[in-house]
Amino acid sequence: MAYKIIAILIMIAFYGVYYIKLFSQRKQGIQTNLLGKGKEGFLKTIEISLKIVTFIVPIVELISIFMNTYIHLAGIRALGCILGILGVGVFVVSVLTMRDSWRAGVPNDEKTELVTSGIYAYSRNPAFLGFDLIYLSILFMFFNWGLFIITVSAIVMLHLQIVHVEEDFLIKTFGEEYWDYRKKVCRYIGRKR
């Protein structure tokens, strides 16, 4: 029962922050959810697939939590708790650090600020890292094959979004400034020498 409560609290914190940020920016006239908008071909496929899979993930997570599916390996569920708490923390700090430059997807017609300080000095994509940690957290606490497949799909789609959409956008928008930043900070975690 404790793992169910922890998992639900992790999901409430994570999705709560996500939707509070989305709605607060909408009230300011900032369009935050840009996935699939203004894109064509492969990029549109990536973003629409990402939108679909990230919509399905919490549904499968909740089903897994309420069915209480898990594997009996010592420490795996505890590791899931740690990853979830860490993931929420990373996500919250990344959203706060990004301020009004935060988006789900990339804007085609507006320029946001390139944020390289705070948590972004140690990860070029801490919000995505937070997503991944939370997805893995629930998987480790409530493992089943359906959840495994949707979790891996979501992590792969988030990675494709970074590599084929976000990074290309940042290179086009910020040029040398982004290249310099990219030389110093790893995609997910760590600084380069």
C-alpha positions, 0 to 999 in steps of 0.5 A: 500500500505504501508504494501505491501512495508514493507512486500516486503522490509522485504522479500528482506532483509531476503532472500537477506542476506540468499542468499548473505551468501550462495553464499559468502560461496560457493565462499570460497568452503564451502558447505552451503546448506546441507539439505537432503544430507547424511541423511537417513530415518526420518532425510532425510524426515524432511530435504527434507520436510523442503526444500520443504516447505521453497521453497513454503513459499515465493511464497505463501507470494508473492501471498498473498501480491499482492492479499492484503489479510488480516483480519480487526483486529486492530493492527495485521498488525502493529504487523506483521511489528514489527515482520518482522523488529525484525525477519530480525534483529535477522536473520542478527545478527545470521548469522554474529555471526555464521560467517563461521560455518553457514549452512542450515542443518548439515555437516556430515563430517566436524566440525564447531565451536560451537558458544555460544556468542553474540546473541547465549548467549540468543538463541540456534537457533536465525536464526530459530527464525528469520525465524519464526518471518518473517513467522509470520510477513507476515502471520499477515500482509496478512492473508489467510488460504493458507498462514496460512497452509504453515506458520504453516507447515514451523514453524513445520518443522523448529522445527523438524529440530532443535529437531531431526537433529540439536540438535542430531548433536550438542550433537554428535559433541560437547558432554559435551560442548553443554550439558553445553550450553544447560543447560544455554540457551533456545532453542528459547529465554532466558537464564536459571537460 
